Amino acid sequence: MEKTFEEIKNDFIDASLEEKIKIYTTAENLTVEQFKELLAYYPIKHLERLEKAVNSK
């Protein structure tokens, strides 16, 4: 069963940095707004790591 956005968001909030990157890069069917909402819970000082992971997909 597919997770709802709220479930994905809650998992993301509670996740470690590596888990956040995995969730962000593997989430499917999210809107731009939902991806932006997840970014609000991502530590900005590690944004470069997320960018690299997204760009390597």
C-alpha positions in Angstrom: 0.0 0.0 0.0 1.3 3.4 -0.9 2.0 5.8 1.9 0.1 9.1 2.1 2.0 12.4 2.0 1.4 12.8 5.7 3.0 9.5 6.4 6.0 10.3 4.2 6.3 13.7 5.9 6.2 12.1 9.4 8.8 9.5 8.4 11.0 12.3 6.9 10.8 14.4 10.0 11.9 11.6 12.3 14.6 10.2 9.9 18.4 10.6 10.1 20.1 12.6 7.4 20.8 9.6 5.3 17.3 8.4 5.6 16.0 11.9 4.7 18.0 11.8 1.5 16.7 8.3 0.7 13.1 9.3 1.3 13.5 12.5 -0.8 15.1 10.8 -3.7 12.8 7.8 -3.8 9.4 9.4 -3.1 7.1 9.1 -6.1 4.0 11.0 -7.1 4.6 14.1 -4.9 3.8 17.5 -6.1 6.4 20.3 -6.2 4.7 21.8 -3.2 5.0 18.6 -1.3 8.7 18.3 -2.1 9.1 21.9 -0.9 7.3 21.1 2.3 9.7 18.2 3.0 12.6 20.6 2.4 11.4 22.7 5.3 12.4 19.7 7.5 15.8 19.2 5.9 18.9 20.7 7.6 20.0 23.5 5.2 23.7 23.1 6.1 23.6 19.7 4.3 21.7 20.8 1.3 24.6 20.1 -1.0 24.5 16.4 -0.1 20.8 16.3 -1.1 21.5 18.1 -4.3 24.2 15.6 -5.3 21.8 12.7 -4.5 19.0 14.2 -6.5 21.3 15.0 -9.5 22.7 11.5 -9.5 19.3 9.9 -10.0 
